Amino acid sequence: MTLAVCFHLHCYQPPRADPWLEVIEPEPSAFPYHDWNQRITAECYRPNTVAAVLASDRRLRASCDNFAIASFDLVGTLHGWLASNAPDVDSVVRSAARGEGGRPSGAALAAPAIHAILPLASPEDRDVLVAWGVADFKARFGFSPEGMWLPETAVDLDTLAALARHGIGFTVLMPEQARRVRAPGGDWLDVSGEKIDPSRPYLVALPDGGSMTVVFGHGPLSREVAFGALLDDGASFVHAIRAALATTGDDELIAIVSDGETYGHHHQFGEMALAWAARELSAENVEVTNLGAWLEDHPPAWEVELVTPSSWSCAHGVERWRSDCGCTTGSQPGWNQSWRAPLREALDWLRSTLAEPVAVGVRPLFGDPLAALVDYGVVVAGQEAPEAFVARRAGRPCSDAETTHALELLELQRHLLSAFTSCAWFFADVTGVETLLSLWHAAVVLDTAERVLGLDVAAGFLERLDGARSNLDPTLTGRDLWARSVETRRVDATAIAGAFALELVAGSVRSPARRGAWTVTSRDLEMVAGRVSGAVIVEHTPTLRSVVVEIQAECTGAVGALARSRTPGDDRWRDTRLADTDSDVIARVGAARLTGRADADPLLALRCLTASLRTRPAEIDDAAVLVALVAAAAPLQSREIDAMGAALAVLRDASVSEETIQALGALAPFATAASVEWPSSLAGYELAPPNH
């Protein structure tokens, strides 16, 4: 008899990148880090690569790579961020996916490319999301996945059939998702209400005659790990696992399934509890394994029928992502989630409305539009250049216009899929950043449909979105939210050129310059007496769309700059102030203006800002520069937070105009973190005389 335990870590962060720029803007709530990806990596993912195992005297006994002893999945958006921003963590994760001799260890599971609720997706979208997830896994690990994690463990038979079509052999569900089971040759037994025995794997019969293997997590232990105090004490953790292991004489597995962030982020030092428990259980002859390795030696024999559709985070199936079912996170008394249905309806309508026009647009070049979109996963995964993909699918060299046209329509579909990310419906209010991100992706879709297909579908989309009302302000309609939080964020080639002009006049950039998903190259420029004028070429990297933009720019005040941009033939100029652009540009321009150096350290620039403010009144751009420099320097240590506090205090005292005082409101969280006295009400803030 073999007793085994598997800790499965579902590692996922909501997508955070601005869909126009494809970069993550600073998130003040994650202070002293730049954003929540950075913070959770520091609190969870990195500690799990070297989790400390302490002796009884609290001294370090050993360290443990928890990814190597567990089973895990990393959704592609998070794994891509780790590869670029935390290569040490990425390297450990990749190594854990391979065992001795370089062959797959069974530890790593794939995940759909976008964290969407697959039972609510169209059949075509479901196939694309699974295929892209497989492509991303192959790109990162170098072999095909055996298992796939389903977002929110949301499942139905069509979803499992999609997994099987793309070579997936197993997935992970929770006990409440099982309806009945039967042994080989036996009768069906009702196991609803979590009565299933999760110690063995099961087969689910699929409509086409195939099957899918399912491993069920141990419900009570998984919940106690995620939401209880089981990780507070390693001995209690081990005792609870031991008590759950039966002694039937059969091989059995306990799979403890939770968010990976449980170990270190949600529960501080949780990674140490996991490492300690794994070590102690191994010493007691309990095998600590992963799902792939366990299934290789324990193929399923029993069958299971599932509750469909179902998920692990909604007691009503998958209603959390389309109706006011009562399941929510962060809700307040009297709130409702009736906004979910209009959001789902608007996005479903947008998808169905654009499906045929997009197919018509790509069919002449690619033939089968769905096959081309499925194959586009190699581009999304970074395995093939966009222009090479278009030429390969077309079977011939393509003109620049043909290539860009095809890529724009494929990218339209990528953004539309991204708009269905489950987080958009998960939380309590439609004004949450997760929902807004979904709407930002939808805005990219609307813009592309109008520019490339000549279709104006905004009116129909907003008509359906209009019924989404906020709990924070019941008078705020979906249309109002769009006008306030989406229209104001749109980025196009003129905005990119304007930001480049700001950097150019400040001396903080050279041509060509990369700004997220865009590249800017100088064409005809003239610099005279601190002013810049001329033209640049702006290219959108994912689609290779290229635009010539006229620019003008000049420095303003002590730290700011003002730019104007327009496409040739356009009579209207677009004005871009420094505070109008993104944090990275603000930090570079501000640092260059303050230090006279293009590559100035943000902390040095922050100290220069403090010195500058001691000799002059504050300007409107000072607050934006301060925040951007802090974000550029993140994560901040205690001495660096002190430097930020000094800058805040001087800025507070140097603010002498109504405009600059209003800018102080956004800095209150930073003042709290730095223990700087801050006006609780801007209305009561007295204008200080310019006496510095």
N, C-alpha and C positions, 0 to 999 in steps of 0.2 A: 504494500500500500504506500502510495506517495501522497503526502500532504503538501500543497503548494499555495503560495500567495503571489498575487500580481498587483502592483500598484500602477494604475493607468493614469497618466497625466495628460489631460486635454488642455493644450497650451494655445491660447487664442487671445488676441486683443482686437477690439473693434478697429476697422480701418480708420486712419486718422489723416491721411494725406489729402490736401486740397486737390480736388479732381482736375482743376485747370492747370495748376502748377506741378502736381504730383510730388509735393513736399509737405512735411508736417510742420505746421506753424506752432509757435510756443503755446503751451497750455499752463497758464498761471496756477491752476489747481494742483499741478504736479510739482510745484516749487518745493525744494530748490533744484529740481531737475527741469530740463527743457520741455519735456512732454511725458505722458504716462508710459509710453514704450520704454523710454530711458529709465524712468523711475522703477517700473516693475522688473526690468532687467536687473537693476541693482539690488532690488529687494528679493527677487525670486529666481529668475532664470540663471543668473551667474552663481549665486550661492548653491544652487542645486548641482552645479558642476563640480563643486569642492565642498560638500556638506561636512561640517565638523562632527566627529564622533568623540564624545568626551568620556573620560574615565570617571570613577566614583569621586575622585578629588577635584573634578571639574577641569582637569588638565586635558589637553588635546591628546587623544589616543591615536586617532587616524582621521583621514578624510575619505569621503565617498563620492563618486560620481553617480548621482541618483539616476541620471538618464541611462547609465549602463546597466543598472539593476532593475529598471522599471520598463513599462511599456508607455509609449507616448505618441501624440500627434501634434504637429505644429502646422496650423493653417498657413497657407502660402504667403498671405500678406505679412504675417508676423515673421515667418522664416526669412522672407526677403529683407525685412528691416534688420533682423539680426545679422544676416550675412554682410550687410553694408555697414552697420553701426556697432556690432558686437561680434567681430570675427572670432574672438576667443570662444564665445559661447557656441557659435555656429560650428566651429571645428569639433568641439566636444560632442555636439549633437550628431554630427555626421559620423564620427567615430563610433558612437553608441549604436548606430544603425547597422554597423558591421561587426561581426564577431571575429573569432580567430580565423586566420587565413583569408580575411577579406570578404567572406561570404555573408549574406544578410543574416543578422542576428535574430530577426523577428520582432525587435523592439519597436520599430517605427511603423506607424500607420499613416496612410495618406488622408487627405481631407478634400472635399470639394473646393475649387479655387476661390469661391466666394461663400461666406457663411450665410447661405440662404436656406429657407425651409423648403426642402426638396419636395415633400408631398403637395405643396402649394404652387410649385413651379410648373410651367408647361412641359410636356414631354420633351420638346426640343431643348429648352433651357436646361432641363435636368441632365440630359445627355452631355451638353456642353460643359456644365459645371463639373461633372464627374470626370470627363475626359481631360479638362484643363487641370484638375487636381492630380490626375495620374501623370500628366506631362510635367507638372511642377515637381512632383516627387522624383521622377526619373532624373530631372535636371539636377536636383540637389543631392541625391544619394547614389545615382548611377545604376539603379536597378528598378525593376517594376515592383509596385507595392502588392502585398498579399491581402492586407486589410485596409478598410477605410472608415474613418470616424464620420458619423452623420451629424451635421450641425444640430444642436439641441437634442440629439438622438431622435430627431423627427423621422418617422418611417411609415411607409406603406409598401404594398407589394410592387407597385410600379417603380418605387425608389430602389428597392432591392434588385429588381430586374435590370435597372440601369447600371448598378454596380457590377452585376454579373457580366453584362455585355462588355464591360471595359476591363475584365480580367480580375475583378476583386473577389476574394474568396470568403471573407468574413467581416463582420462588423460587431459593434458593442451596443447593447441596449440595457435597460434597467428592468427589474422584476415586474413593475406595474404595467409594462408593455406586453406581457404574456397573457394569453387567454386560456389556452389548454395545451397539454402535452400528451405524448404517448410513447411508450417503449416499443422497440421493434416487435411487430406482430401483436401489440397490445391494443387496448381500448383507450380512447381519449379521456383524459382526466382534467377536470376544471382546476386551473391554478390562478384564476383571477384574484385580485386583492393581494398580490405579492406572495402567493403560496408556492411559486415555482422553486425548485431546487436549483440554485445558481452554480452549483459545484461542477456541473458538467456542461459541455457545449451541446447545441441543438441545431437541427436542420429546419429551414423554412422552405416548404415547397413553393415554387414559383409557377405562374400561369403557363409558361412555355415548356414546362416539364423539367426545368433545371431546379437548382436549390442554392440556398445561401446559408452559410454557417453563422450562428449568432452566439456570442458569449454574453452572459448576463452579469452585471455588476452585483455585488452583495449590497442590497438596499440599506439595511440599518447601519452597517459599518461605513458605507460611502457617505450617507447623510451625516453621521456623527463626525466624520473627518471634515466634511465641508462646512457644517453649520454648528457643530457642537464643540466640546472641549477636549476631544480625544487626542489632539496633538499637543496639549499642554504638558503631558507627562509621557515619556517614552515607555515606562514600565506599564502604565495603564493601557497604552496603545497595543503593546505586545499581548497583554492579558486578554484584551477584547478580541484580538485576532485568534488567539489560541482557543478561547471559549467558543468561537464560531466554527472552528474546524471540527467536524464530526469524526467519529471513529467507526464508520460503517464497514471498514475493510476494503472499500473501493478507493481508487485514486480520486482526489478531489482538489478543486481549485477555488480559492476565494479571490475574486477580483475586486479590488477597492478602486472605484472609479470616481474621479473628481476633476475639477478644473486644476490644471497644473499650478495656477497662481495661489491655490490653497496653501501650498508648501512654501511659505516665506513672505507672501504679500498679504493674503487674507489672515493668515496665522503666522505671526512673527516667530522665526526659528523653527517653523514647521518642517523645513528641509532637514534639520537636525533630528527631529523626531522620526522622520522617514528613514534616514540613514541608520539611526540607532536601532529601530525596530527591525530593519532588514538584517543587520548584523546579529542581533539576538535570536531572531527566528532561524537563521541559518545555523547558529550554534545548537539549536534545539532540533535539528534535522527536519526543519520545514524548508522546502525548496522555494527560494525567491526567484521568480522567473518572469518572462514576458509572454504576451498572448500568442505571438507567432510561434515561439519555441514550444509552448505548451500544446498548441493545436497540432503541431507536427507529430507529436507522440500520442495525442489523444483525439483522434478524429471523432466527429459526432455520430451517434447512433440514434438517439431519441429525436423525435420531431416536436416542433412547437408551432402553434397558431398564434398570431400576434393580434393585439388590439390595434386596429388601423383606422385612421391615422392616429399616431400617438407620439409623445415626446417626453423628455424627462423634466421639463420645466413648465408644463401646462397640464393641469388636471382635466382639461376639457379637450384633449387631443392636440390640435394645432390652432385653436381659436385665439390664442394669445397674439397671433400674428395676422389677425383679420377682423377681430370683433372685441367688444367690451365684455370679456368673459369673467373678469374679476381677478385674473392673475396679472400681477404687475410688480414693479420694483420702484420704490421711491414715492409711492402715492401718499397723498394727504387726505384727511377726513373730508368727505364731500366731493372728492375728485372722481372722474370717470375717464374711460379710455374709448369713448365713442368716436374719437378722431381716427382710430385705427382703420375702420372700414372705408372712409373716404380716401385715405392714403393708399390702401390696397387697391381700391377701385380705380383711382387715377393712374397708378402705375400699370395695372393690368390692361387698362384701356390704351395707354400709351404703347405698350408692347404689341397688343393686337393690331392697333392702327398702323404701326410702322412695319410690321412683319412682312407684308407683301411688297410695299415699295422698296424696302431694303433688299429683299430677295431679287426683285426685278433689277435693281441697281448693280448687283454683283454677279448675277447669272451669266451675262454675256462673256465675262472674263473667266469665271471659275466653274461654270456649269452647275454643280450641285451646291447651293448656298449653305446648307446645313453642314455638309461634309467639309467645306472650306472653313466654316466657323469652328467646328470641332478641331480641325487641324491647326487653327490659329493659336491654340494653346502652346505650341512650341515657341511662338513669338512672345506671348505673355510670360512664358517661363524664361525668356532670354536665351533660348537655344538657337534661334535663327534670326537673322536681320530681317526687318520688315520688307525691304525691297527684294531680297532673295526669296522670301516666302511668296510674294506676289508672282514673281517670275516662275517659280517652281509650280505653283498651283495653276497658273495660266498656260504653262507648257511652252512659253516663248518669252523673249525679252519684251518688256513693256515700256511704254513712254512714261515720262514723269507724271503727266496728267492722269494716265490710267492707274498708275501705282498709287498716287495720292487719293484718287477717287475711291479705289477699293479699300485702302487702309482707313479712310475716314468712316466708311460704312461699317467696317469691322470694329473700329474703336467705338462707334456709336453703340454697337451691341454690347461691347464690354462695359461701357458706362451704364447702359440700361440694366444689365445683370447686376452691377454693383449697387444700383439703387434698391435692389431687393434684399440687401443685407439684413439679416434678422434683427439686428440691434435697433433698426429704425422703429420697430413696434414694441420692443421689449420693455422700455421704461415708461414713466408715468405721464409724460406730457409731450405734446407735439413740438414744443419749442426746444426740446433737448438736442444737444449737439449731434447725437446719433441720427435723429430724424432729419435734422438740417443737412447732414452730409448726404443722406439719400436724395434730398431735394436738389442739392448741388449737382449730383451726378445726373439727375433728371434734366437740369438746366443745360448741361453739356449736350445731352441728347436732343433737346429742343433746338439749340443753336445749330447743331450739326444737321438736323433734319431740314431746317430752313435754308442753310447755306448750300448743302450738297444736293438735296432732293427737291428744294423749292417748296417744301411743305410747311405751312404755318399751323402747327397743332397745339400751340400754347393755349389758345382759348378753350379748347375741349379739355385739356389737362386741368387748367385752373378751375373750370366749371365743376369738375368732379372733386377737386381738392378743396374747394371752398367750404364744404361742410365740416372740415376738420377744425374744431374749436379748442382753444387752449384752456386749461384749468386755471392758469395764472391770470388770464385776462379773457373771460368768456366772450367779450366783444371782438376779440381778435380772430378773424376768419383765416382759412387756409390761403385765400387770395392776399389778405393783408400780410400774413407771415412771409409769403413769397416776395412781396414788394419790399418788405423790410429787411429780410435776411438772405435773400437769394439774388435779387436784381442788383443789389449793391456790391456783390462779391464777384460778379462776372469778370473774367480776364480774357483778353484777346491780344492780337499782335500789337495793337497800338499801346495797350497797357504795358506789355513786355518791353516795347521800345522806349516808352516813357521812363520806366524804371532803369533801363540801361543808360538812358541819357542822364539821369540823376547821378548814377555812379560815375559816368564819364566826366561830368563837369567837376565832380569832387575828387577825381583822380584815384578812384578806388577800383577801377576795372580796366581790363584790356580786351581788345577784340582778337579772336572771337570769345564770347562769354557764354557760359552755360547757366541757365536759370531754371532749375527743375526740368520740366519736359520741353524746354525751349532753348534754342541757340541763337545768339545775336552776333552778327558780323558787320563790321563797319564797311560802308560803301563809299560815300563822299562826305567827309566831315571837315569842319573848319572850327578851330578854337581861337578866339580873339578876346582878350581882356576878360577872362573868366566866364566866357559864354561859349556854348557849343551849338552848332547848327549843321544840318546836312541830312544824310539818309543812311539807314541801316537795313540789313536783310534779316528778317525774323523767321526762323524755321521751327515748326512744331515737330519735334523728333519722332513721336510715335507714328505720325501720318506723313511726314516729309513735306507738309504744306509750307510753302515759302511765300512771304509777303514783303514788299519794299515799303518802308515807313519813313516819312520825314520826321525829324526831331529838332527841337530847340530846347536849351536848358541854361539855367544860370544859378549860381549860389545865392542863398538868401540868409540873412542873419548870421549867427555864429555857427550853427550846425546844419541848417536846412538847405534845401535846394528845390527848385521848381522846374518842371519840364512840360513841354507841349509836344504832342505827336498826332500824326494823321497819315492816312494812306493817300497816295497821289490821286488827285482828282476830287478829293473830299474837301469841301469848303470849310468844314468845322474842325477846329483843333480840340484835342482832348487834353485837359490840364491834369497833371499829376504832381501833387505835393509829396514831400517825403513821407508824411504820416499816412498817405493813401496806399503805399505799397507794402510789400511783405517784410517780415522781421529781418530776414537775412540782408536785404538791400538796405534797410534802415540802419542796421548795425554797421555795415561796411561804409556807408556814406558818412554816418556820424563819426565813426572812428577816424576816417580819413580827414574829415574837417577838423577834428579836435587835435589830432596828432601830426597831421601833415604826411602820414605814411599810409600807403595803400594796404599794407599787410599788418596794421597795428593790432596788438593784442587787445581784446575787448576789455579786460580788467584795467589795463593801462589807460585805455580811452575813457573808462568809467571814472578813474581818478582825475583825468584831465577835465572831464565834464564838471566834476565837483569844483576844481580850481577855477574853471571858467565862470561858473555860476556865482562865485564869490565876488566877481567884479562887474556883473551886468544883470539886468532884469531877465527873468525867464522868458523863453519863447515857446510858441505852441509846439514846436518839434522836439523840445527838450524831453518832455515826458515820454514820447515815443522812442527817442534814442536811448533813454535810460533803460526802458523795458527791453529793447532789442539787444543792448549790450549785455544785460543780465542773462537773457536767454542764450546769447552766443557763448557766454562763459560757463553756462550750466554743464554739469552739476556744480553747485557752489559749496565751498567749505565755510567754516565759521568765520575765518578772517575775510573771506570774499563777501560774505553776507554783511560784515561790518562795513566794508567799502561801499556796498550798495546802500546801507543805511545812512552813511555820511552824505552820499549823493542825494538821497531822498530828502534829508533834513535841509540841505542847502537849497534844493529845488523848491521845497515848500516855502521857505523864507524869501526866495527870489521871485515868486509868482506875484506879479503886480497888475495883470490885466484880467478882465473877465474871461477871456478866451483861455488863458493859461491856467486859471484857477479851475475851470471846468475840466481841463485835462487831468487834474490831480485825482479825480474820482476813481479812475481805473487803477491807480497806484496803491489804493488802500490795502489790498492783500499783501503787497510787498512790504509796506510800512509795518504791518502787524508782524510779519515774519522777522523783520529787522529790529523790532521793538522801538520803532520811531513814533513819537506822538503825531497823530494825524487828525485833521478836523473831521468830526463825526458827521457834520452837516456842512455841505458846501455853501448853503444859503447863509450860514452864519460866519462864513470865512471873511475876515476883514482884508481889504486890499492894503498891502504893505507899500510904503513909499519906496521909490527906487533910490535907496540911500547906500548902496553897496560901494 
